[in-house]
Amino acid sequence: MADRLKALIFDCDGVLADTERDGHRIAFNQAFAEKGYAIEWDGALYKELLRIGGGKERMKHFFEQTSWPCGIGDRDALIKALHNRKTALYTQIIESGQLPLRPGVARLVDEAIAAGVKLAVCSTSNERSVNAVVERLLGPRRTANFDVILAGDVVSKKKPDPEIYTLVLDRLHLKPTECVVVEDNRNGLLAAKGAGVCCVVTTNEYTQDEHLAEADLVVSELGDPPNVQVDLATIRRIVEKRGGRRS
């Protein structure tokens, strides 16, 4: 017997909004400039850096592959300070209203609320950043309907490790076969699949060329009328199809 859809789980960056190009990347560059570092991550470089999960890990990887700023004794302290400042700058961008939700996000969230499907966000981005996106862009009414929001260093291993999705299943008290994850990249897809959860991938300019063959569905966006690509009925069919294969 097929399982029934009980929860819809969203990644944050690149899924709820196109936050990477005009949000995180800009904030990283502003933080570097404030420190007087002649560093600017352009779109092509940032696309490569996105293969590294987590902003602190991304900066550490970059410095190790290029060179660390001169005169730095405590590298961990530098990474922490840069990331804290970057987060503050990013939050200002979000709160200014410069970045809208991606098409179809609000519609799909509303469909889930109306149907009594649980909602969650799972992101290993900074907790303050994630909460800013959810609360500012989705608004208080929709935010109040999210059962779980996991963000920041809540897990010891970041995507593509499945730890964050295993944790959300535990928090929701649900089986993997009762949930669907919406992701935007290969790392997130592998994390979802590693936890045994079906995954819809909604691509963006940074991820459209990634290998996404393991996904249950790949679309360019969730879409709003008249260009809806994914609705709750589509999500339910994914769960039912998987249940039929298992049985």
BELNORFEN-V239926 format. One line per field, one symbol per residue. ss: DSSP state (H for helix, E for strand, C for the rest). A space follows every 50 residues. Layout:
BEGIN
ss: ???
END
This chain:
BEGIN
ss: CCCCCCEEEECCECCCECHHHHHHHHHHHHHHHHCCCCCCCCHHHHHHHC CCCCHHHHHHHHHHHCCCCCCCCCHHHHHHHHHHHHHHHHHHHHHCCCCC ECCCHHHHHHHHHHHCCEEEEECCCCHHHHHHHHHHHHHHHHHCCEEEEE CCCCCCCCCCCCHHHHHHHHHHCCCHHHEEEEECCHHHHHHHHHCCCEEE EECCCCCCCCCCCCCCEEECCCCCCCCCCCCHHHHHHHHHHHHHHHC
END
